[in-house]
């Protein structure tokens, strides 16, 4: 029997695409975008378009496995040949992995957890997860219940976005912003550290529509991304200096009275303090930090402030430097002083996830910690995994359960992380779809489902639609979703609370049982039929929103024109309504002052940067080059990078360097080079091109098991945390580059 199943992509991307999966006789045979989705509009990114290759890959983990050889990639890994069954995955024949039953796996995990808890306490057990799926249930529900009830250490999940979110909320009080559909009305679009064409592709058609009508696209980025190559104006900026640029723009806007005095007076707090602060950031001074000329800073500020509507698409690259929270805060102030929040096609988008207030308290059940400990468990920051595994005591971490993450690839200070994972006394369980960098150090590997094989509730952080992702096929082999794994473990541990027996449908109903008025009238049965826009009911539209409603109807995506009701533009801050303590956009923050941060905004160079404290390599010489440890355009963090059909889209193993820096080191295009600092080194192939400016080099994240010497670009990055949000500082890194010495054969 053939059928088409409505689903939603759960991977860590703002778009949360509506997906249609064709199933024939129990096997998925086609995946396509859902044309009824008003934002994702019937097309998929190149990665997900090839998702059948992922689901039916010969390298899928299909059964529980127990390690029977020493930990580490070299223990059983032969020459890597992607796509050849067994070549990338140590097999039972290699005497690395032994297939076991689920009963054996669960019994062993439960037994080890009990033993560790008895000797060291339950906080010696650490869950480790992040964005492998951002769907509601398999992202954070039964797993949280289990570890709360166990009394395990809690994980501070800050590695990706926490600094930016803290900066955003310090001004707005909530993660809301301009909906993607409104970008088609914009006249001036700034993509600030946002590679829209590469990793937010469903926003691109709205920008294309705006440009057809005369809009200008400006890109601010230290790397010439796909989006920068398409821009009307590209401004390369020195890494980590975004706060300086934003303050310099505000120096011009306020100094030339280009701000919206009425909006500022009604809806902001601290404007006079901001006016005084930006006097210290004239364009001539800012130019010395940013590498952008004073004339261009003035031009950018004037064009942005005088072109209506103007919108900023700000992404998380800004906040991956040491001062990333403050940088985000400074950029977010811009639409608050120009008043562009009141215009359709104006404002700013970073994360829209604050629009959906699901009943996460009932899903996660933090109260269960009291049953286990009588108090809250300690919290450990995921960025500092290397330090946690190697130095933490009282108690030390003796067991780790990894799911929805690949820490041996994505964590900074890779060498320290690997050193910790190699500990023979560390019991590590990994729930995964494939053998990864992290499974190379696991004791038990459990087979995980893809989103084709499970049902879930999906919200988005790049649009205002909620969806149910329906299960399309039965799980392959003996794969289980996160929800079912932790349900089974709870039973093995003897946890008797009724919440561990709730079905998936009951949990979706529970999540939607929220006091959030924007979820009113949205239930599971309705979502199972397709995506539903949040119930704004005209809130935040304002007079301007009503005036342009007819224009917006004309600009609605095609599916809406075929019968769906056109929606009024949502303008969250057109008339204030900020969710700060004051109810206004806080250009001055007492909360930041209490943390020892500038209550307005400021800029100081990251310590590990060309303008900061000089770092030194192992030879004692100063390190002169700033490294952008970028994510690959065609992978998603560490996901997809093992699939041959996706690998063909991405040229890996490159160090991008400009011609001047290459020439000074005697490096030619294609040469093997050594990239190093005091934390580690990598051997890469030089690509001498114009995508990075002088003083900056760039390399892309990939699995260590796919690189010579099993090294990751994160061997070079630091565990140092950001100023706000305790995120990772992946883009505050200094290195040196030299020609690699040829290997001497013996």
C-alpha positions as CSV (number, residue, x, y, z in Angstrom):
1,X,0.0,0.0,0.0
2,X,1.3,3.5,-0.9
3,X,0.8,6.6,1.3
4,X,2.2,10.1,1.7
5,X,3.1,11.0,5.3
6,X,3.3,14.5,6.6
7,X,6.4,15.1,8.7
8,X,8.8,17.9,9.8
9,X,12.6,18.1,9.7
10,X,13.9,18.1,13.3
11,X,17.5,19.0,12.6
12,X,19.1,22.0,14.2
13,X,18.1,24.6,11.6
14,X,15.7,27.6,11.8
15,X,13.6,26.4,9.0
16,X,11.9,23.3,10.4
17,X,10.7,22.2,7.0
18,X,7.4,20.7,6.3
19,X,8.2,17.3,4.7
20,X,6.2,14.8,2.7
21,X,7.5,11.1,2.8
22,X,6.1,8.7,0.2
23,X,5.9,5.1,1.6
24,X,5.5,2.1,-0.6
25,X,5.0,-1.3,1.0
26,X,6.5,-0.1,4.3
27,X,9.6,1.4,2.7
28,X,10.2,5.2,2.2
29,X,10.8,5.8,-1.5
30,X,10.6,9.6,-1.8
31,X,11.1,12.7,0.3
32,X,10.0,16.2,-0.8
33,X,9.1,19.5,0.7
34,X,5.5,20.1,1.7
35,X,4.2,22.8,-0.7
36,X,1.4,23.7,1.8
37,X,4.0,25.1,4.3
38,X,3.8,28.9,3.9
39,X,7.5,29.4,4.8
40,X,9.4,26.3,3.5
41,X,7.2,26.2,0.4
42,X,7.8,22.8,-1.0
43,X,11.6,22.6,-1.3
44,X,14.3,21.1,0.9
45,X,17.9,21.8,1.5
46,X,20.4,19.7,-0.4
47,X,21.2,17.7,2.8
48,X,17.6,16.7,3.6
49,X,16.7,16.1,0.0
50,X,19.1,13.2,0.2
51,X,17.7,11.9,3.5
52,X,16.8,8.4,2.1
53,X,20.5,7.9,1.8
54,X,20.8,8.5,5.5
55,X,17.8,6.3,6.6
56,X,18.9,3.3,4.4
57,X,22.7,3.8,4.7
58,X,24.5,0.5,5.0
59,X,26.5,2.1,7.9
60,X,23.5,2.6,10.1
61,X,23.7,1.2,13.7
62,X,20.8,-1.2,13.8
63,X,21.5,-3.3,17.0
64,X,22.9,-2.7,20.5
65,X,26.6,-3.2,20.6
66,X,29.2,-3.8,23.3
67,X,32.8,-2.9,23.0
68,X,35.3,-5.8,23.2
69,X,38.5,-3.9,22.3
70,X,40.4,-0.9,23.7
71,X,38.8,2.5,23.3
72,X,39.9,4.7,20.5
73,X,39.5,5.1,16.7
74,X,42.7,3.2,15.8
75,X,41.6,0.1,17.8
76,X,39.5,-1.3,15.0
77,X,39.3,1.2,12.3
78,X,40.8,0.4,8.9
79,X,41.4,2.7,6.0
80,X,38.3,5.0,5.7
81,X,36.3,4.6,2.5
82,X,33.0,6.3,2.8
83,X,30.0,4.4,1.5
84,X,31.5,1.0,1.6
85,X,29.6,-1.1,4.1
86,X,31.8,-1.9,7.0
87,X,34.8,0.2,5.9
88,X,33.8,3.2,8.2
89,X,32.4,1.0,10.9
90,X,34.4,-1.5,13.0
91,X,32.5,-4.8,12.7
92,X,32.1,-7.8,14.9
93,X,34.6,-9.6,12.8
94,X,37.2,-7.0,13.8
95,X,36.6,-8.0,17.4
96,X,35.8,-4.4,18.3
97,X,32.0,-4.6,18.7
98,X,29.9,-7.5,19.8
99,X,26.2,-7.5,19.1
100,X,24.0,-7.8,22.2
101,X,20.3,-7.8,22.9
102,X,18.4,-4.8,24.2
103,X,17.8,-6.7,27.4
104,X,21.5,-7.2,27.9
105,X,22.3,-3.6,27.1
106,X,19.7,-2.2,29.4
107,X,20.6,-4.6,32.2
108,X,24.3,-3.6,31.9
109,X,23.6,0.1,31.9
110,X,21.2,-0.2,34.9
111,X,23.7,-2.3,36.8
112,X,26.6,0.1,36.1
113,X,24.5,3.1,37.1
114,X,23.5,1.5,40.4
115,X,27.0,0.5,41.2
116,X,28.4,4.0,40.4
117,X,25.6,5.6,42.4
118,X,26.3,3.4,45.4
119,X,30.0,4.2,45.4
120,X,30.2,7.8,44.2
121,X,26.7,9.1,44.2
122,X,24.3,9.7,41.4
123,X,25.9,12.9,40.3
124,X,28.8,10.9,39.1
125,X,26.6,10.2,36.1
126,X,26.4,12.8,33.4
127,X,23.9,13.1,30.5
128,X,25.3,14.8,27.4
129,X,23.0,15.9,24.6
130,X,22.3,18.9,22.4
131,X,20.8,19.5,19.0
132,X,20.9,16.2,17.1
133,X,17.2,16.6,17.1
134,X,15.4,19.7,18.3
135,X,12.0,18.0,18.2
136,X,10.1,18.4,21.4
137,X,9.8,14.9,22.7
138,X,13.1,13.3,21.5
139,X,15.0,16.5,22.2
140,X,14.0,17.0,25.8
141,X,11.3,15.1,27.6
142,X,11.6,11.4,28.8
143,X,15.4,11.8,28.9
144,X,15.1,14.8,31.3
145,X,12.6,12.9,33.4
146,X,15.0,9.9,33.7
147,X,18.1,11.9,34.7
148,X,16.1,14.1,37.1
149,X,14.7,11.0,38.8
150,X,18.1,9.3,38.7
151,X,19.7,12.4,40.5
152,X,22.4,12.7,37.8
153,X,24.5,15.8,37.2
154,X,22.6,18.2,35.1
155,X,24.1,19.6,31.8
156,X,24.3,23.3,31.1
157,X,23.5,23.2,27.4
158,X,25.2,26.3,26.2
159,X,27.6,25.3,23.5
160,X,25.8,26.9,20.5
161,X,23.4,29.8,21.1
162,X,23.2,30.8,24.8
163,X,25.4,33.9,24.5
164,X,23.4,35.3,21.6
165,X,20.1,34.5,23.3
166,X,21.3,36.2,26.5
167,X,22.3,39.3,24.5
168,X,19.0,39.3,22.6
169,X,16.9,38.9,25.8
170,X,18.9,41.6,27.6
171,X,17.4,44.1,25.2
172,X,14.0,42.6,24.2
173,X,13.3,40.3,27.1
174,X,12.2,37.5,24.8
175,X,13.3,35.5,21.7
176,X,11.0,37.1,19.1
177,X,11.5,39.0,15.9
178,X,10.6,39.6,12.3
179,X,8.8,36.7,10.7
180,X,10.4,35.4,7.4
181,X,7.5,36.2,5.2
182,X,7.9,39.9,6.0
183,X,11.4,40.0,4.5
184,X,9.8,40.3,1.1
185,X,8.6,43.8,2.1
186,X,12.0,45.0,3.2
187,X,13.9,47.7,1.4
188,X,17.2,47.3,3.2
189,X,18.4,43.9,4.4
190,X,21.5,43.3,6.5
191,X,22.7,39.7,6.8
192,X,25.0,40.1,9.8
193,X,27.1,37.0,10.4
194,X,24.3,35.1,8.6
195,X,25.0,32.8,5.7
196,X,21.3,32.7,4.7
197,X,22.0,31.0,1.3
198,X,23.9,28.2,3.1
199,X,22.0,27.5,6.3
200,X,18.7,29.4,6.3
201,X,17.8,28.7,2.7
202,X,14.0,29.0,3.1
203,X,14.5,32.7,4.0
204,X,16.3,33.3,0.7
205,X,13.2,33.4,-1.6
206,X,11.7,36.2,0.5
207,X,14.9,38.1,0.1
208,X,15.0,37.4,-3.6
209,X,11.4,38.8,-3.9
210,X,12.4,41.9,-2.0
211,X,15.4,42.5,-4.2
212,X,13.3,42.2,-7.3
213,X,11.4,45.1,-5.9
214,X,14.6,47.1,-5.3
215,X,15.8,46.1,-1.9
216,X,19.5,46.2,-1.1
217,X,21.2,43.2,0.5
218,X,24.2,44.0,2.7
219,X,26.4,41.2,4.2
220,X,28.7,41.7,7.2
221,X,30.9,38.7,7.8
222,X,34.6,37.9,8.2
223,X,34.2,35.2,5.6
224,X,33.0,35.6,2.0
225,X,30.1,33.2,2.3
226,X,27.7,32.1,-0.4
227,X,25.4,34.9,0.8
228,X,28.2,37.4,0.7
229,X,29.0,36.4,-2.9
230,X,25.3,37.2,-3.8
231,X,25.2,40.6,-1.9
232,X,24.8,44.0,-3.3
233,X,27.4,45.2,-0.8
234,X,29.8,42.9,1.2
235,X,31.6,44.3,4.2
236,X,34.4,42.0,5.6
237,X,34.8,42.5,9.3
238,X,37.6,41.4,11.6
239,X,36.4,38.5,13.8
240,X,35.0,39.5,17.2
241,X,34.6,43.2,16.5
242,X,30.8,43.3,15.7
243,X,30.0,45.3,18.9
244,X,32.3,48.0,17.8
245,X,30.7,48.3,14.4
246,X,27.2,48.4,15.9
247,X,28.3,51.1,18.4
248,X,29.9,53.0,15.6
249,X,26.7,52.9,13.5
250,X,24.8,54.2,16.5
251,X,27.4,57.0,16.9
252,X,26.4,58.2,13.4
253,X,22.6,57.5,13.7
254,X,22.2,59.3,17.0
255,X,24.8,62.0,16.3
256,X,23.0,62.9,13.0
257,X,19.5,62.7,14.6
258,X,18.6,59.8,12.3
259,X,17.0,57.8,15.2
260,X,13.2,57.6,15.7
261,X,12.8,60.0,18.6
262,X,9.1,59.2,19.1
263,X,9.6,55.4,19.3
264,X,12.7,55.8,21.5
265,X,10.8,58.0,23.9
266,X,7.8,55.7,24.2
267,X,9.3,52.3,24.1
268,X,13.0,52.3,25.2
269,X,14.8,52.7,28.5
270,X,18.3,54.2,28.8
271,X,18.6,56.1,25.5
272,X,20.5,59.0,27.1
273,X,23.1,56.6,28.6
274,X,23.4,55.1,25.1
275,X,23.8,58.5,23.5
276,X,26.7,59.2,25.9
277,X,28.3,55.8,25.4
278,X,28.4,55.9,21.6
279,X,30.3,59.2,21.6
280,X,33.4,57.0,22.4
281,X,32.9,55.1,19.1
282,X,33.5,57.4,16.2
283,X,33.8,55.6,12.9
284,X,37.5,56.5,12.6
285,X,38.2,54.6,15.9
286,X,35.9,51.7,15.0
287,X,37.6,51.3,11.6
288,X,40.9,50.5,13.4
289,X,39.2,47.5,15.1
290,X,36.8,46.3,12.4
291,X,38.9,46.8,9.3
292,X,35.9,48.6,7.7
293,X,36.6,52.1,6.6
294,X,35.1,55.1,8.5
295,X,33.4,56.2,5.2
296,X,31.8,52.8,4.9
297,X,30.7,52.8,8.5
298,X,29.0,56.1,8.0
299,X,27.4,55.0,4.7
300,X,26.1,51.8,6.3
301,X,24.6,53.7,9.3
302,X,22.9,56.3,7.1
303,X,21.5,53.9,4.6
304,X,20.2,51.6,7.4
305,X,18.6,54.4,9.3
306,X,17.0,56.2,6.4
307,X,15.8,53.3,4.3
308,X,12.4,52.0,5.3
309,X,11.7,49.3,6.1
310,X,15.1,47.9,7.1
311,X,15.7,44.5,8.7
312,X,18.6,42.7,10.1
313,X,19.0,38.9,9.9
314,X,21.5,38.3,12.8
315,X,22.8,34.8,13.3
316,X,24.9,33.0,15.9
317,X,28.3,33.6,14.4
318,X,28.4,37.0,16.1
319,X,28.2,35.4,19.6
320,X,30.9,32.8,19.1
321,X,33.6,35.2,20.2
322,X,34.7,36.0,23.7
323,X,32.5,39.1,23.9
324,X,29.7,37.5,21.9
325,X,26.8,38.3,24.3
326,X,27.7,42.0,24.3
327,X,28.1,42.0,20.5
328,X,24.6,40.6,20.1
329,X,23.2,43.1,22.5
330,X,24.7,46.0,20.6
331,X,23.4,44.8,17.2
332,X,19.9,44.2,18.7
333,X,19.7,47.8,19.8
334,X,19.8,49.1,16.2
335,X,16.1,48.5,15.3
336,X,15.1,49.8,18.7
337,X,16.6,53.3,18.0
338,X,15.5,53.5,14.4
339,X,11.9,52.3,15.3
340,X,12.0,49.8,12.5
341,X,10.1,47.3,14.8
342,X,6.9,49.1,13.9
343,X,7.2,48.5,10.1
344,X,6.3,45.4,8.2
345,X,9.6,44.2,6.8
346,X,11.5,45.9,9.5
347,X,13.0,44.8,12.8
348,X,15.4,42.0,13.4
349,X,15.4,38.2,13.3
350,X,17.7,36.0,15.4
351,X,15.6,33.4,17.1
352,X,11.8,33.3,17.2
353,X,11.7,30.3,19.6
354,X,10.3,32.4,22.4
355,X,6.9,32.6,20.6
356,X,6.0,29.0,21.6
357,X,5.7,28.4,25.3
358,X,5.1,24.6,25.5
359,X,4.4,23.0,28.8
360,X,8.1,22.0,29.3
361,X,7.7,21.8,33.0
362,X,5.4,18.8,32.7
363,X,7.6,17.3,30.0
364,X,10.9,17.5,31.9
365,X,9.7,17.1,35.5
366,X,12.5,18.8,37.3
367,X,10.6,18.1,40.5
368,X,11.7,14.4,40.3
369,X,15.2,15.4,41.5
370,X,13.7,15.8,45.0
371,X,12.8,12.1,44.9
372,X,16.4,11.2,44.2
373,X,18.5,13.8,46.0
374,X,16.1,16.0,48.0
375,X,17.7,18.9,46.3
376,X,18.8,20.1,42.9
377,X,21.7,18.3,41.3
378,X,24.9,20.1,40.4
379,X,25.1,21.6,36.9
380,X,28.1,21.1,34.6
381,X,28.8,23.2,31.5
382,X,28.9,21.1,28.3
383,X,31.6,23.4,26.8
384,X,34.1,22.3,29.5
385,X,33.8,18.6,28.9
386,X,37.5,18.0,28.7
387,X,38.1,19.6,32.0
388,X,35.1,17.9,33.5
389,X,36.3,14.4,32.5
390,X,40.0,15.0,33.5
391,X,39.9,17.1,36.6
392,X,36.5,17.1,38.3
393,X,36.2,15.5,41.7
394,X,33.6,15.3,44.5
395,X,32.4,13.3,42.7
396,X,34.3,12.6,39.5
397,X,32.2,11.7,36.4
398,X,32.2,7.9,36.2
399,X,29.5,7.4,33.6
400,X,28.3,9.5,30.6
401,X,25.2,8.9,28.5
402,X,25.5,10.7,25.1
403,X,22.5,11.2,22.8
404,X,21.6,13.9,20.2
405,X,25.3,14.9,20.2
406,X,28.8,14.0,19.0
407,X,31.0,15.7,21.6
408,X,34.2,14.1,20.4
409,X,33.7,16.2,17.2
410,X,31.9,19.3,18.3
411,X,33.5,20.2,21.7
412,X,36.4,22.6,22.0
413,X,39.8,21.4,23.1
414,X,39.3,18.2,21.3
415,X,42.5,16.6,22.6
416,X,41.4,17.1,26.2
417,X,38.0,15.7,25.4
418,X,39.5,12.6,23.9
419,X,41.9,12.2,26.8
420,X,38.9,12.1,29.1
421,X,36.9,9.8,26.9
422,X,39.8,7.3,26.8
423,X,39.7,6.9,30.6
424,X,39.3,3.1,31.3
425,X,37.2,3.8,34.4
426,X,34.6,6.0,32.4
427,X,31.6,4.0,31.4
428,X,30.2,5.7,28.3
429,X,26.9,4.9,26.5
430,X,26.1,6.5,23.1
431,X,22.7,6.4,21.5
432,X,23.3,7.0,17.8
433,X,22.3,6.4,14.2
434,X,25.9,5.9,13.0
435,X,29.4,5.1,14.4
436,X,30.8,8.5,15.1
437,X,33.8,10.2,16.7
438,X,32.2,9.7,20.0
439,X,31.3,6.0,19.6
440,X,35.0,5.4,19.1
441,X,35.2,5.8,22.9
442,X,31.9,4.2,23.9
443,X,31.4,1.0,25.9
444,X,27.9,0.5,24.8
445,X,26.3,1.8,21.5
446,X,22.5,1.8,21.2
447,X,20.7,2.1,17.8
448,X,18.7,5.3,17.3
449,X,15.9,6.1,14.9
450,X,15.7,8.8,12.3
451,X,12.7,11.2,12.2
452,X,11.2,8.9,9.6
453,X,10.9,6.3,12.3
454,X,9.3,8.2,15.2
455,X,6.5,10.7,15.9
456,X,7.2,14.1,17.5
457,X,6.0,17.7,18.0
458,X,8.1,20.3,16.1
459,X,8.3,24.0,16.7
460,X,10.8,26.3,14.9
461,X,13.2,29.1,15.7
462,X,13.0,30.6,12.3
463,X,9.2,30.9,11.7
464,X,5.9,30.9,13.6
465,X,4.4,27.6,12.6
466,X,4.0,24.4,14.8
467,X,3.8,20.9,13.3
468,X,3.5,17.3,14.2
469,X,6.0,15.0,12.5
470,X,4.2,11.8,11.9
471,X,6.0,8.5,11.8
472,X,6.4,7.2,8.3
473,X,8.0,3.8,8.6
474,X,8.7,1.2,11.2
475,X,12.1,1.5,12.9
476,X,14.9,-0.3,11.0
477,X,16.6,-3.2,12.8
478,X,16.2,-2.7,16.5
479,X,16.4,1.1,16.5
480,X,14.5,3.0,19.2
481,X,13.8,6.7,19.7
482,X,15.1,8.5,22.7
483,X,11.7,8.5,24.4
484,X,11.5,4.7,24.3
485,X,15.1,4.2,25.4
486,X,14.7,6.3,28.5
487,X,11.3,4.8,29.2
488,X,12.9,1.3,29.1
489,X,15.8,2.4,31.3
490,X,13.4,3.9,33.9
491,X,11.7,0.6,34.1
492,X,15.0,-1.2,34.6
493,X,15.9,1.2,37.3
494,X,12.6,0.6,39.1
495,X,11.2,4.1,38.7
496,X,7.5,3.8,39.4
497,X,6.2,7.3,38.6
498,X,3.3,7.3,36.1
499,X,5.1,9.9,33.8
500,X,7.5,7.1,32.6
501,X,4.5,5.3,31.1
502,X,3.0,8.1,29.1
503,X,2.5,7.4,25.4
504,X,3.9,9.7,22.7
505,X,0.5,11.1,22.0
506,X,-0.2,11.8,25.6
507,X,3.1,13.6,25.8
508,X,2.3,15.7,22.8
509,X,-1.1,16.6,24.3
510,X,0.7,17.5,27.6
511,X,3.2,19.7,25.8
512,X,0.3,21.6,24.1
513,X,-1.6,21.9,27.4
514,X,-0.1,25.3,28.0
515,X,-1.3,28.7,29.3
516,X,0.3,30.4,26.3
517,X,-2.6,32.2,24.5
518,X,-0.7,31.9,21.2
519,X,-1.3,28.1,21.4
520,X,-5.0,28.4,22.1
521,X,-7.0,26.2,19.8
522,X,-3.9,24.3,18.5
523,X,-4.1,20.6,19.4
524,X,-2.5,17.4,18.3
525,X,-5.3,16.3,15.9
526,X,-5.1,19.6,14.1
527,X,-1.4,19.5,13.8
528,X,-1.4,15.9,12.5
529,X,-3.0,17.3,9.4
530,X,-0.4,19.9,8.7
531,X,1.4,23.0,10.1
532,X,-0.5,25.6,12.1
533,X,0.5,29.2,12.6
534,X,0.6,30.5,16.1
535,X,-2.6,32.1,17.2
536,X,-1.5,35.8,17.4
537,X,-5.1,37.0,16.8
538,X,-3.8,40.4,15.7
539,X,-1.6,40.9,18.7
540,X,1.4,43.1,17.8
541,X,0.0,44.1,14.5
542,X,-0.4,47.8,15.3
543,X,-1.8,50.4,13.0
544,X,1.0,50.0,10.4
545,X,0.4,46.2,10.3
546,X,-3.3,46.8,9.6
547,X,-2.5,49.4,6.9
548,X,-0.4,47.0,4.9
549,X,-2.5,43.9,5.4
550,X,-3.7,44.0,1.8
551,X,-0.1,44.2,0.6
552,X,0.9,41.3,2.7
553,X,-1.9,39.2,1.3
554,X,-0.6,39.8,-2.1
555,X,2.9,38.7,-1.0
556,X,1.7,35.6,0.7
557,X,3.3,32.3,-0.4
558,X,1.5,30.6,-3.3
559,X,-0.2,27.9,-1.1
560,X,-2.0,30.6,0.9
561,X,-3.3,32.1,-2.4
562,X,-4.7,28.7,-3.3
563,X,-7.1,28.7,-0.4
564,X,-5.5,29.2,3.0
565,X,-6.5,32.4,4.8
566,X,-3.9,35.2,4.5
567,X,-2.5,36.3,7.8
568,X,-2.0,39.7,9.2
569,X,1.7,40.5,9.7
570,X,2.9,39.9,13.3
571,X,4.9,42.9,14.6
572,X,5.8,41.9,18.1
573,X,7.2,45.3,19.2
574,X,5.4,47.8,17.1
575,X,3.8,49.3,20.2
576,X,6.4,48.3,22.7
577,X,5.3,45.2,24.6
578,X,8.9,44.1,25.3
579,X,9.2,41.4,27.9
580,X,11.8,43.0,30.0
581,X,11.4,44.0,33.6
582,X,10.6,47.6,32.5
583,X,8.4,46.6,29.6
584,X,10.7,48.6,27.3
585,X,13.7,47.8,25.1
586,X,16.4,48.1,27.7
587,X,19.3,50.1,26.2
588,X,20.5,50.3,29.8
589,X,20.3,47.1,32.0
590,X,20.6,47.0,35.8
591,X,20.8,43.2,35.5
592,X,23.9,43.4,33.4
593,X,25.4,45.9,35.8
594,X,24.9,43.5,38.6
595,X,26.9,40.9,36.6
596,X,29.8,43.3,36.3
597,X,29.1,44.0,32.6
598,X,28.6,47.4,31.0
599,X,24.9,48.2,31.6
600,X,24.7,49.9,28.2
601,X,27.1,48.2,25.8
602,X,30.8,48.3,25.1
603,X,33.6,46.8,23.1
604,X,36.9,45.3,24.1
605,X,38.8,43.0,21.8
606,X,38.8,39.3,22.5
607,X,42.0,38.4,24.4
608,X,42.8,35.8,21.8
609,X,42.6,38.1,18.7
610,X,44.8,40.4,16.7
611,X,43.8,43.3,18.9
612,X,44.0,41.4,22.2
613,X,46.7,39.7,24.2
614,X,49.2,37.9,22.0
615,X,49.0,34.1,22.4
616,X,52.1,32.0,21.9
617,X,52.8,28.7,20.2
618,X,54.9,25.9,21.4
619,X,58.0,27.5,19.9
620,X,57.5,30.7,21.9
621,X,56.6,32.9,18.9
622,X,53.4,35.0,18.9
623,X,50.5,33.6,16.9
624,X,49.4,36.1,14.3
625,X,46.4,34.6,12.5
626,X,42.8,34.5,13.6
627,X,41.1,31.2,12.9
628,X,37.5,30.9,11.9
629,X,36.6,27.3,13.0
630,X,33.6,27.3,10.7
631,X,30.8,24.8,10.2
632,X,30.7,23.3,6.8
633,X,28.1,24.7,4.4
634,X,26.7,21.3,3.4
635,X,26.8,19.4,6.7
636,X,24.9,20.4,9.8
637,X,27.3,20.7,12.7
638,X,28.7,17.2,12.7
639,X,25.5,15.6,11.2
640,X,25.5,14.4,7.6
641,X,29.3,14.5,7.2
642,X,29.6,10.7,6.9
643,X,27.2,10.3,4.0
644,X,28.9,9.9,0.6
645,X,26.1,11.7,-1.3
646,X,26.5,14.7,1.0
647,X,30.3,14.6,1.1
648,X,30.2,15.2,-2.6
649,X,28.7,18.6,-2.0
650,X,31.5,19.7,0.4
651,X,35.3,20.0,-0.2
652,X,36.8,19.0,3.1
653,X,40.3,19.2,4.7
654,X,40.9,22.7,3.6
655,X,42.6,25.7,5.2
656,X,41.5,28.9,3.5
657,X,44.2,31.6,3.5
658,X,44.6,34.8,1.6
659,X,47.4,35.3,-0.9
660,X,49.4,37.8,1.1
661,X,49.5,35.5,4.2
662,X,50.3,32.4,2.1
663,X,53.1,34.2,0.2
664,X,54.7,35.3,3.5
665,X,54.9,31.7,4.6
666,X,56.0,30.2,1.3
667,X,52.6,28.4,0.8
668,X,51.0,27.7,-2.5
669,X,47.5,26.6,-3.3
670,X,47.2,22.9,-2.7
671,X,50.2,22.6,-0.3
672,X,49.9,20.5,2.9
673,X,50.1,22.9,5.8
674,X,50.4,22.5,9.6
675,X,48.0,24.7,11.6
676,X,48.8,24.9,15.2
677,X,48.7,26.6,18.6
678,X,49.5,25.5,22.1
679,X,46.3,23.4,22.3
680,X,46.9,21.2,19.2
681,X,47.5,21.0,15.5
682,X,46.1,19.8,12.3
683,X,47.4,19.0,8.8
684,X,45.2,20.6,6.1
685,X,45.4,21.5,2.4
686,X,45.9,25.1,1.6
687,X,43.3,26.9,-0.4
688,X,44.6,30.3,-1.4
689,X,41.7,32.4,-2.3
690,X,39.8,35.6,-1.6
691,X,37.2,34.3,0.9
692,X,39.2,35.4,4.0
693,X,41.0,38.7,4.6
694,X,44.6,39.2,5.6
695,X,45.2,38.0,9.2
696,X,42.4,35.4,9.1
697,X,42.4,31.8,8.1
698,X,39.4,29.4,8.0
699,X,38.8,25.7,8.4
700,X,35.7,23.7,8.6
701,X,34.3,21.2,11.2
702,X,34.4,17.6,10.2
703,X,34.6,14.3,12.0
704,X,38.1,13.5,13.4
705,X,37.9,9.9,12.1
706,X,37.8,11.4,8.6
707,X,41.0,13.4,9.0
708,X,44.6,12.3,9.0
709,X,45.7,11.5,12.6
710,X,42.1,11.5,13.8
711,X,42.3,15.3,14.4
712,X,39.5,17.8,14.6
713,X,39.6,21.5,14.0
714,X,38.4,21.7,17.6
715,X,41.9,20.6,18.6
716,X,42.7,24.3,18.2
717,X,39.7,25.9,19.9
718,X,39.4,26.9,23.5
719,X,37.2,26.0,26.5
720,X,37.0,29.7,27.4
721,X,33.4,30.9,27.9
722,X,31.6,33.9,26.5
723,X,30.9,37.1,28.5
724,X,27.1,36.2,28.7
725,X,25.4,32.9,28.5
726,X,28.6,30.7,29.1
727,X,28.8,29.7,25.5
728,X,31.8,28.4,23.5
729,X,34.3,30.9,22.0
730,X,34.9,29.0,18.7
731,X,35.8,32.2,16.8
732,X,38.3,33.6,19.3
733,X,41.3,31.5,18.3
734,X,44.8,32.4,17.3
735,X,47.0,30.0,15.2
736,X,50.1,29.9,13.1
737,X,50.4,28.1,9.8
738,X,53.5,26.6,8.1
739,X,54.3,24.2,5.4
740,X,53.9,20.7,6.7
741,X,57.1,18.7,6.9
742,X,57.1,15.7,4.6
743,X,56.8,12.3,6.5
744,X,60.0,10.4,6.6
745,X,59.5,6.8,5.5
746,X,61.2,4.1,7.5
